Amino acid sequence: MMTEEMAIELIRYTLLIVLTIAVPLLLAGMAVGLVVSLFQSVTSIQDQTLTFVPKIIIIVVVAVLLTPWMITLLSEFCREMLALF
């Protein structure tokens, strides 16, 4: 039988896994956005679409590079969740 404390702990652990997976992708996008913004400020180029393509490319590259780590993390999480039931 699942108690309220167990349910809260599962939700907390699930959110921690989600954040652990999302943070590297978000940081990569933020870093690229900062570099592109600095480049735009220095060169006085004010094109709004200039930031989207580099961000998308970097986020896809980071996601591909971190896929094995993400799969390992998620498979451990799934094993732990299935062991509880």
DADA-V812664 format. One record per helix or strand. SS is the DSSP state (a for helix, b for strand). FROM is the first residue (numbers start at 1). TO is the last residue. If there is no record, write none. Layout:
ss->SS from->FROM to->TO
ss->SS from->FROM to->TO
This chain:
ss->a from->4 to->43
ss->a from->50 to->84
